[in-house]
Every structure is written in structure tokens, then in C-alpha cells.
Amino acid sequence: MNLAKILSESAVVFGEKAAVLFSGRTYSFLDIDRSAAQYACLLKQKGIEKGDRVAILLPKGMEFLFIHLANLCIGAMTVPLNPAYTADEITYFLSDSGASLLVTEQELFAKIDMPIRKMKNLQTIFTNGKGQDSSPSLISGAGKIKAEDPRDYPAGGDDGAMICYTSGTTGRSKGAVITHRNLVSNMKALQETWGWTEADRLLHVLPLFHVHGLVVAMHGALHAGSTVVMHEKFDPVRTLKTLEQEKITLFMGVPTIYHRLLHHWETERPDLRAMRLFISGSAPLSDHLFMEFEEKTGFRILERYGMTEAQMITSNPLNPDRRAPGSVGYPLLGVSIKIFSPEGKAVKAGEVGEVWVKGDNVFKGYWNMPQKTAECFQEGWLQSGDLGYQDPEDDLRLYLVGRSKELIISGGYNIYPKEVESALEKHRAVNETAVFGLPDEDFGEKVCAAVVLKQENSSLDAEELAVFTRKYLTGYKCPKKLFFLKSLPRNAMGKIEKERLRKMFS
């Protein structure tokens, strides 16, 4: 089971059909397949072999995709890196992964030139200009190479395909080893669940260095035969215009993206007759945003649930009538979930516990961290760290209530941040919130909330909002401290960084 081989077979099926439209050019499925094969040969010439790690530090573009596919072809592992990372972060990822090769641009390389000089086994090649040894750039070099035919795909299903580093918001960032089997099983499950076909046109505004943009969106489209209209970055007005102009049928985003689309909706009002599916993931979708989006656009966002270590785990149904606000749906094909207590005992449906996951989607382990790997598995189940419950009256539909590490214990009571956030966001003046705990001498922890208002000059004050929450929450769950902010701190994929909030207000 090799992902590159499967995608190459799809390329033969879809041939000269448009696969990706990017920066004024159209790339067919065969164009992409040929480019991947050429880059694979070039990487081999650089001495890259099965099992080697190849780090990609590039802006969003076709070179990123070609190199990633080339790595899959020769059995190397892609280490995708965010260009916004600091020099210290990039140096850590390169060192920890033991990367043999870094593919980057000269402008991005400048900030890490000195720190990585000590890495004697690391080669660097550029996609623009001249290489370190004044050799031609990667692009010009690849274009002159004739791809091997027949091709050799040395990696099997249980071999690593990628090392994806976790966000590291709760400590040292860990490299999750994702196998070919993980990627293929999830790709096929999503294609079936979302009814993904060659007739679809996907608007791609997500970064390629993240699982959402590269694994979920791009792998899925290449396998299904869909056409991808790819933007360099997300721009809400351009996105809304493109939805109409390109007759887009599929769109994937994070909640922040949907917030910004709604901000411009009234002025743009795109014709969405071609559209069939808006999908959200990578961060929780609030009930308020789900309902506001439906009210303004007529579409119910399909929320799904995943994590780096298990790719996609659950999805709401394709039938919009069966999507529910606050729910992440049902397990994907081939995925099993159970809810367990802190003592490791299965809880009854309707009771909150930690979500455990099992299936071909679950990762191999953390790179060079056997102890951390062992800690996150229990009897073959991956402990997700997410708290949730299954609705006994709705086919065990899954609802998430927060991270186990974000659970607030005040006066001996367990308080789930999402429940408090949902109550706060019922107020018409509130745009979004983030609830977290801070130390308290009497109760151990107190409930605190960072609040972003829809209008900065709103007259809403902390006392009024606190009183409002009492209509929906028991007293001990109501926020004891409210902090009004212009925006919430987020990571690259729009996930709220609550640890930063704790540090800001502790």
C-alpha cells in the first residue's frame, strides 16, 4: 500500500483533465504525475533514499506539492514546515527529525543560515536561484530529468510517509510519524463519506504545511479526480468571488475563515448554485457560527473531527438535515471510538470522558520519543486527550466538550470550557470567546473567559455578561473573570492558544 503509486494510477485515469489551477497556470493530472517523477529522480541523485527525511520550507505553491509527492515515490518522509516558524523552531524540527535534505527558497533560508551550519549531514537545495554550491536550482534541474519508467515504490503501508510536528502548545513539539496506510485509509474513507467525485471543484485556501491543506484537501482531490482551484493565501473577498466564478462545489476552512467570509457576505453575496459542501475542521466550530452561517448562506457547515496523530476521526453526515450544531458526527469507515473515564473504564453513552481511537488512521508513534508514544496508547487505543460524549438517542453521535488538559476543576466540580463558551456566545453582542482556568486560593481554579465583541464600541460590560450567563449555567460554571480583547491568539491553523491567555492574565 503506497500512496504515491495509488495517486499515480489515478493520474493515468484522469489524464489531461485539469487537476490544479494555480497562479494563472493549469496543471493536468499527468503534468503533476510527471513532475513528481522528475523530482523523485533528482532527489535520488542527491542521495535521498527510503526512510530519509526531507524537510520542505516553502511558500504555498506547486513546488511544495511536487517535492512531497516525489518523497512518497522514493520512500522518503516529508517534514512540512511553516515558513512563519522562527529560526529556533525550524532548527529544532530539522535537528529532531534528522533531516537529510532541506528544500527551501533563498529568502527563507536567510533566517536559518547560521543556526543550521552545524548540521553537517543536512543538504540544502533551493527552488529559486543557485544552490549552496552554485548548482542550478531544483526547478531547473528537475525539468531536465527524464523520469524512470517503470517506477519503483519502495515504501509499504506501514512505512512512514510524513513527520508532522504537533503545535507544541502543551510542551515540546512532537513529530508524529504518519504512514502510507494512515494516509490511504483516511483518503478513501473521506471520499466515500463526502461523496467526493471527479465532478467536484475544490477551492483551496489552506496552507500546504498542515494536514488539513495537504493530506485532507490535496490528497483527496488528486485521488477523486477533482479539480483544485488553489489560492496562495486566504483572502475573504477573493474567496467569495472565486466560489461563484469558478463554480466551486467543495470548500474547506477553519472557523476563523468562516467568520471572515460572513463579515463580507452582505457586500459580495456570491451565487452558490454549484456549491454542495462547506467543511470545517482543525478547531471547534461554535454553535453560534454554525447557525449564523446557515442563516446567511442557506448552507449547514459540515464539521469533522481529527488530530495530527489520527488524521480524520469523525464527520457529520453528507445529508445536511442530519448535521447538528456542536456535534462532530460519527466515526469514519474503518475507525472506532470509545469514551473512557480517567481510570480507563468505558463510560455509558451520554457521560463525558476521554475519546479513544482505533483504526488504520492512527499514527505509528512519535519520532524518537518511545516513552511519549507508549503514554498515548492503552491496549491498542490512542488516547486523544479530547473530552466528549456520545448521544444515546442519536446513534452515538459524538460531541466534544474540550481538551482533558483544559478541564477546569473549581471547588471539586468539573467544568468543561465549551459549555461556558456556548453560553457566552448566545449573547447577541458576543462574537467569540475562549474559556480557561486560572489559580484560585479558595476553589483551586476559577473560570475565566476572553471575549471578543462583534463591535468594539459595544456598551456591554463584564457584569452584564456575567449575569447573562446565569440564565444558561449553574452558578459554579459562570465566569468569575471576563477579559475583553480585540482578537484571540491563534496558531497557524486558527486554533485558539489558551496557554497564551493563561500567561497573559495569570
matplotlib code that plots the C-alpha trace (Angstrom):
import matplotlib.pyplot as plt

x = [0.0, 1.9, 0.1, 2.3, 1.5, -2.2, -2.2, -0.1, -2.8, -5.4, -3.4, -3.5, -7.3, -7.9, -5.1, -5.1, -8.1, -7.3, -6.0, -4.8, -5.3, -2.7, -1.1, -2.5, -1.5, -3.4, -1.7, -3.3, -3.2, -0.5, 1.5, 1.6, 2.5, 5.3, 6.7, 6.6, 8.6, 11.2, 11.6, 11.9, 14.8, 16.5, 16.2, 17.7, 20.6, 21.1, 21.4, 18.0, 16.8, 13.9, 13.4, 15.3, 13.6, 13.1, 12.0, 10.0, 10.2, 8.4, 5.6, 2.4, 2.8, 3.3, 6.9, 5.7, 3.3, 5.8, 8.5, 6.1, 4.8, 8.4, 9.2, 6.3, 7.6, 11.0, 10.0, 11.4, 9.4, 8.1, 8.6, 6.4, 7.4, 5.6, 7.5, 6.3, 8.3, 11.1, 14.7, 14.8, 11.7, 13.0, 16.4, 14.7, 12.5, 15.4, 17.6, 14.9, 13.8, 17.4, 16.5, 18.9, 17.7, 16.0, 14.2, 13.6, 13.9, 16.9, 14.8, 13.5, 16.9, 18.5, 17.0, 18.3, 21.6, 23.8, 22.0, 22.0, 25.6, 26.4, 24.2, 26.9, 24.6, 22.0, 21.9, 20.0, 18.7, 16.7, 13.6, 14.9, 18.3, 21.5, 22.1, 24.8, 27.4, 26.3, 24.5, 21.3, 18.0, 15.8, 13.2, 15.7, 17.4, 14.2, 13.0, 15.9, 15.5, 13.6, 11.5, 12.1, 9.6, 8.6, 8.9, 10.0, 7.8, 9.9, 7.7, 4.9, 1.8, 3.5, 6.4, 6.5, 5.3, 5.4, 6.6, 4.1, 5.0, 2.3, 1.6, 3.5, 1.1, 1.5, 5.2, 7.9, 6.6, 6.4, 6.9, 4.0, 5.0, 2.2, 2.3, 1.2, -1.6, -2.8, -3.0, -4.6, -7.2, -8.3, -8.3, -10.6, -12.9, -13.3, -14.0, -16.9, -18.2, -18.3, -19.4, -16.2, -16.0, -14.3, -17.2, -16.1, -14.2, -12.4, -11.4, -8.1, -7.2, -5.4, -1.7, 0.1, 2.3, -0.7, -2.5, -5.8, -4.5, -2.1, -3.5, -7.2, -7.7, -4.9, -4.5, -8.3, -8.7, -5.9, -7.4, -11.0, -10.1, -11.4, -10.2, -8.5, -8.5, -5.6, -5.0, -1.6, -3.4, -6.8, -8.4, -12.2, -13.3, -11.3, -12.6, -16.2, -15.8, -14.0, -16.8, -19.1, -16.7, -15.2, -18.4, -16.9, -18.6, -16.3, -14.7, -12.7, -11.8, -11.3, -13.8, -11.7, -12.1, -15.9, -16.0, -14.3, -16.4, -19.5, -18.0, -18.0, -21.1, -23.6, -21.4, -20.4, -23.4, -21.9, -24.1, -23.7, -25.8, -22.9, -21.8, -22.7, -20.4, -18.7, -16.4, -14.8, -12.1, -8.8, -10.6, -14.0, -16.9, -19.2, -22.9, -23.3, -21.1, -22.9, -26.3, -25.2, -23.6, -26.8, -29.0, -26.9, -26.0, -28.5, -25.7, -25.1, -21.4, -20.2, -17.9, -15.5, -13.0, -9.4, -6.0, -2.4, -2.0, -5.1, -5.8, -9.6, -11.7, -15.3, -17.5, -21.0, -23.2, -23.4, -27.2, -27.4, -30.6, -28.5, -25.8, -26.2, -24.6, -21.9, -21.5, -18.6, -20.7, -19.9, -16.7, -15.4, -15.3, -12.7, -12.4, -13.6, -14.1, -14.9, -15.3, -13.3, -13.1, -9.7, -9.4, -9.5, -13.0, -15.6, -18.4, -22.1, -23.4, -24.2, -21.4, -18.3, -14.9, -11.8, -12.2, -10.1, -9.5, -8.5, -8.1, -5.8, -5.9, -3.9, -0.3, 2.8, 4.2, 6.3, 9.6, 12.4, 10.0, 9.2, 8.1, 5.7, 4.4, 3.8, 2.0, -0.6, -1.6, -3.7, -4.4, -4.1, -6.3, -5.0, -5.9, -6.8, -6.8, -10.2, -13.2, -16.6, -19.7, -21.9, -25.6, -27.5, -30.6, -28.9, -26.8, -24.0, -23.3, -20.1, -20.0, -16.7, -16.5, -12.8, -9.3, -8.6, -5.8, -8.2, -10.7, -11.3, -11.8, -13.3, -14.3, -14.3, -16.6, -15.6, -16.3, -16.0, -14.9, -17.0, -20.2, -19.3, -18.3, -21.6, -23.5, -21.4, -21.8, -25.6, -25.4, -26.1, -23.1, -20.5, -18.5, -16.3, -14.9, -12.2, -12.8, -9.8, -9.0, -6.7, -5.5, -7.8, -6.9, -10.4, -11.6, -8.3, -9.3, -11.7, -13.5, -12.2, -13.1, -11.6, -14.3, -14.3, -17.3, -18.9, -18.5, -15.5, -17.6, -20.3, -21.7, -21.7, -19.7, -18.3, -21.0, -23.9, -22.4, -21.7, -25.4, -26.5, -24.6, -26.6, -29.6, -27.8, -25.3, -25.2, -23.5, -20.2, -19.8, -20.3, -17.1, -15.6, -13.3, -14.0, -11.4, -12.4, -9.9, -9.9, -8.9, -8.0, -4.4, -4.3, -1.8, -1.2, -4.4, -6.7, -6.7, -7.1, -4.0, -5.4, -2.0, -1.1, -4.3, -3.4, 0.1, -1.4, -3.8, -2.2]
y = [0.0, 3.1, 6.4, 7.7, 4.6, 5.0, 8.7, 7.9, 5.3, 8.0, 10.3, 7.8, 7.5, 11.3, 12.1, 15.6, 16.7, 19.9, 18.9, 22.2, 25.8, 28.0, 31.3, 31.6, 28.1, 24.8, 21.6, 18.3, 15.1, 13.8, 17.0, 16.6, 12.9, 13.6, 16.4, 14.2, 11.5, 14.0, 15.5, 11.9, 11.2, 14.4, 13.6, 10.2, 12.0, 13.9, 10.6, 10.6, 7.0, 5.2, 6.3, 9.6, 12.8, 15.7, 19.0, 21.4, 25.0, 26.8, 29.2, 27.6, 26.5, 23.7, 23.0, 22.1, 19.5, 18.1, 17.6, 16.0, 13.6, 12.9, 11.9, 9.5, 7.9, 7.1, 6.2, 9.4, 11.1, 14.7, 17.0, 20.0, 23.3, 26.6, 29.5, 31.6, 29.5, 31.2, 30.3, 28.4, 26.4, 25.5, 24.5, 22.2, 20.5, 19.9, 18.6, 16.4, 14.8, 14.2, 15.6, 14.7, 17.5, 20.9, 22.2, 26.0, 29.4, 31.6, 34.3, 31.8, 30.2, 33.5, 33.5, 30.0, 30.0, 30.4, 28.1, 25.1, 25.4, 22.9, 20.3, 18.6, 15.9, 18.3, 19.2, 22.3, 22.9, 25.9, 26.1, 29.5, 30.9, 28.9, 26.3, 26.4, 25.1, 27.4, 24.4, 25.1, 25.5, 22.5, 23.5, 23.9, 20.7, 18.7, 19.9, 18.3, 14.9, 12.1, 10.2, 6.5, 4.1, 1.7, 3.4, 1.9, 2.4, 1.0, 2.1, -0.2, 0.6, 0.6, 2.8, 6.4, 8.9, 12.1, 13.5, 16.2, 18.2, 18.9, 22.5, 22.1, 24.3, 22.0, 21.4, 20.2, 19.8, 16.1, 14.6, 12.3, 9.6, 9.2, 6.0, 5.3, 3.2, 6.0, 8.4, 5.9, 4.6, 8.1, 9.4, 6.6, 7.0, 10.7, 10.3, 7.9, 9.9, 13.2, 11.8, 13.2, 12.7, 13.9, 16.3, 18.3, 21.6, 22.4, 25.9, 25.5, 28.4, 26.4, 26.1, 23.1, 22.6, 21.4, 18.1, 19.9, 21.5, 18.8, 15.5, 16.1, 18.5, 17.8, 14.1, 13.7, 15.8, 14.0, 10.6, 11.6, 13.3, 16.7, 20.0, 22.2, 26.0, 26.9, 30.4, 31.4, 32.5, 33.1, 36.4, 36.6, 38.8, 36.9, 33.6, 34.7, 35.9, 32.6, 30.5, 32.0, 32.5, 29.0, 27.2, 25.7, 22.7, 22.0, 24.3, 23.5, 26.0, 26.6, 28.5, 31.7, 31.6, 31.2, 34.2, 36.3, 35.1, 36.1, 39.6, 40.2, 38.2, 41.0, 43.0, 40.1, 37.7, 35.0, 32.8, 29.4, 27.2, 25.0, 24.6, 21.4, 21.3, 23.6, 21.7, 22.9, 21.4, 22.0, 24.0, 23.8, 25.3, 27.2, 26.7, 30.4, 30.3, 27.2, 28.8, 32.3, 30.7, 28.7, 31.8, 34.0, 31.4, 28.7, 26.1, 24.0, 23.6, 20.0, 19.8, 17.0, 16.0, 14.9, 15.3, 15.0, 11.6, 10.1, 12.2, 12.4, 10.5, 11.5, 13.5, 14.8, 13.2, 14.2, 14.8, 18.4, 17.6, 15.2, 17.7, 19.1, 22.2, 21.3, 17.8, 16.3, 13.5, 9.8, 7.7, 7.3, 4.0, 1.8, 4.0, 3.0, 5.3, 4.7, 7.1, 6.2, 7.5, 8.8, 5.3, 3.7, 2.3, 2.7, 5.1, 4.9, 6.8, 10.4, 10.5, 12.7, 11.0, 10.9, 9.9, 6.9, 6.0, 2.8, 2.1, 2.3, 6.1, 6.0, 7.0, 4.9, 6.9, 10.0, 10.3, 9.3, 9.5, 5.9, 6.9, 9.6, 7.1, 4.5, 7.0, 7.9, 4.3, 2.0, -1.6, -0.6, 2.5, 6.1, 8.4, 11.6, 14.0, 15.2, 15.1, 14.2, 12.2, 10.1, 10.9, 7.7, 8.9, 9.7, 6.7, 7.6, 10.9, 12.4, 15.8, 17.3, 19.4, 20.4, 19.1, 17.0, 19.4, 22.3, 20.8, 23.3, 21.9, 24.5, 23.6, 19.9, 20.4, 19.6, 22.5, 22.0, 25.2, 24.6, 24.6, 28.0, 29.3, 28.3, 30.2, 33.3, 33.3, 33.2, 37.0, 39.0, 41.3, 38.5, 37.3, 34.6, 33.5, 31.3, 29.9, 28.8, 28.3, 30.4, 29.6, 30.5, 30.2, 29.2, 26.9, 25.7, 27.2, 29.9, 30.1, 32.9, 34.0, 36.1, 37.7, 39.3, 41.5, 42.0, 45.8, 47.2, 50.2, 48.0, 49.1, 45.5, 45.2, 42.3, 42.4, 42.4, 39.5, 37.5, 38.0, 36.9, 33.5, 32.6, 32.0, 29.1, 27.9, 26.7, 29.2, 27.4, 27.3, 31.0, 33.0, 34.8, 37.0, 38.3, 39.9, 41.8, 41.6, 42.8, 39.3, 35.9, 34.5, 31.7, 29.3, 28.9, 26.9, 29.2, 27.2, 29.4, 29.2, 29.1, 28.7, 32.2, 33.5, 31.9, 33.5, 36.9, 37.0, 34.9]
z = [0.0, -1.3, -1.6, -4.5, -6.5, -5.9, -6.9, -10.0, -11.0, -10.6, -12.8, -15.6, -15.2, -15.3, -17.7, -19.2, -17.1, -15.1, -11.6, -10.2, -11.3, -9.7, -10.4, -13.9, -14.9, -15.3, -14.3, -15.5, -13.5, -15.9, -15.5, -11.8, -12.0, -14.5, -12.3, -9.2, -11.0, -12.3, -8.8, -7.4, -9.8, -8.8, -5.1, -5.8, -7.4, -4.2, -2.4, -0.8, 0.0, 1.6, 5.2, 4.8, 6.0, 3.5, 5.1, 2.9, 3.9, 1.1, 0.4, -0.8, -4.4, -6.9, -5.9, -2.4, -3.9, -6.4, -3.7, -1.3, -4.0, -5.0, -1.4, -1.4, -4.6, -3.3, 0.2, 1.9, 4.6, 4.1, 7.0, 6.2, 7.9, 8.3, 6.7, 9.7, 12.2, 14.0, 13.3, 16.6, 15.8, 12.3, 13.7, 16.3, 13.7, 11.3, 14.2, 15.8, 12.6, 11.4, 8.0, 5.2, 2.9, 3.3, 0.3, 0.6, -1.0, -0.6, 1.2, 3.7, 4.1, 5.1, 8.6, 9.4, 7.5, 10.6, 13.0, 10.7, 9.6, 12.4, 10.8, 8.8, 7.4, 6.1, 2.4, 1.3, -2.2, -3.4, -5.7, -6.9, -7.8, -7.2, -4.6, -1.9, -4.3, -7.1, -8.7, -10.7, -8.8, -8.0, -10.6, -13.5, -12.5, -12.3, -15.7, -17.5, -16.0, -17.7, -15.2, -14.7, -16.1, -14.7, -11.3, -8.0, -5.0, -2.1, 0.8, 2.1, 4.1, 7.5, 6.4, 7.3, 4.7, 6.8, 10.1, 11.2, 14.2, 16.7, 17.7, 20.9, 23.0, 26.0, 25.9, 23.5, 19.9, 18.9, 15.5, 14.6, 12.1, 9.6, 7.4, 3.9, 5.3, 7.5, 4.6, 2.1, 4.6, 5.6, 2.0, 0.8, 3.9, 3.3, -0.4, 0.4, 3.4, 1.5, -1.9, -3.5, -7.2, -10.4, -10.9, -7.9, -7.9, -4.7, -3.7, -1.7, 0.6, 3.3, 3.9, 2.5, 5.5, 7.5, 7.5, 6.6, 3.4, 2.2, 3.4, 3.6, 0.7, -1.8, -1.4, -1.5, -4.7, -6.6, -5.8, -6.6, -9.8, -8.7, -10.0, -7.4, -7.7, -5.4, -3.9, -2.5, 0.7, 2.1, 1.2, 2.1, -0.8, -3.4, -2.0, -2.2, -5.8, -6.8, -5.3, -7.9, -10.9, -10.7, -9.9, -6.8, -5.3, -2.3, 0.2, 3.3, 6.0, 9.7, 11.8, 11.5, 7.8, 8.0, 10.4, 7.9, 5.0, 6.9, 7.5, 3.8, 2.8, 2.6, 0.1, -2.1, -2.0, -4.3, -6.5, -4.9, -7.1, -7.9, -4.3, -2.4, 0.7, 3.1, 5.5, 8.7, 10.9, 12.8, 15.5, 17.2, 15.3, 17.7, 17.6, 17.0, 13.9, 12.6, 12.9, 11.6, 8.5, 7.8, 8.3, 5.9, 3.2, 3.4, 3.9, 7.0, 7.5, 7.8, 10.8, 11.1, 13.8, 13.6, 15.1, 13.7, 15.3, 13.8, 10.7, 10.4, 13.0, 12.6, 10.2, 10.2, 7.5, 3.9, 4.4, 5.8, 7.7, 9.8, 10.8, 14.2, 15.8, 18.3, 17.0, 15.1, 13.8, 13.6, 13.1, 9.6, 7.8, 9.5, 12.6, 16.1, 19.0, 22.7, 25.6, 28.7, 32.3, 33.8, 35.3, 31.9, 32.1, 29.4, 30.4, 29.4, 26.4, 27.5, 30.1, 29.5, 29.2, 27.0, 23.4, 22.5, 18.8, 17.0, 13.2, 10.2, 10.6, 13.8, 13.6, 14.1, 17.0, 17.9, 16.2, 18.6, 21.6, 22.6, 26.1, 24.8, 22.2, 24.9, 27.1, 24.5, 23.8, 26.0, 24.9, 21.3, 21.7, 21.0, 23.9, 22.1, 25.0, 23.9, 26.2, 24.8, 25.0, 22.6, 22.4, 23.3, 21.4, 18.2, 17.0, 19.4, 17.6, 19.1, 20.9, 22.1, 25.2, 25.4, 25.9, 29.1, 29.8, 29.6, 32.0, 34.9, 38.4, 40.7, 44.2, 43.2, 40.2, 36.7, 34.3, 30.5, 28.7, 25.6, 27.7, 29.1, 25.7, 24.2, 26.9, 26.4, 22.7, 23.0, 23.8, 20.6, 21.2, 21.5, 18.5, 20.0, 23.4, 24.9, 28.4, 30.6, 34.3, 36.5, 40.0, 42.9, 46.6, 47.7, 44.8, 43.3, 39.9, 38.8, 35.4, 33.2, 29.7, 27.0, 25.0, 21.5, 20.8, 17.4, 17.8, 19.7, 20.9, 22.4, 25.7, 27.1, 30.3, 32.3, 34.9, 32.4, 30.5, 33.7, 34.8, 31.3, 31.6, 34.7, 32.5, 31.0, 33.5, 37.1, 39.4, 39.7, 35.9, 35.4, 34.6, 37.6, 35.4, 31.9, 29.7, 26.6, 23.7, 20.1, 18.9, 20.4, 20.0, 17.4, 15.9, 12.1, 11.6, 13.6, 16.8, 19.9, 22.1, 25.6, 27.2, 25.9, 27.5, 30.8, 30.7, 29.8, 32.7, 35.4]

ax = plt.figure().add_subplot(projection="3d")
ax.plot(x, y, z, "-o")
ax.set_aspect("equal")
plt.show()
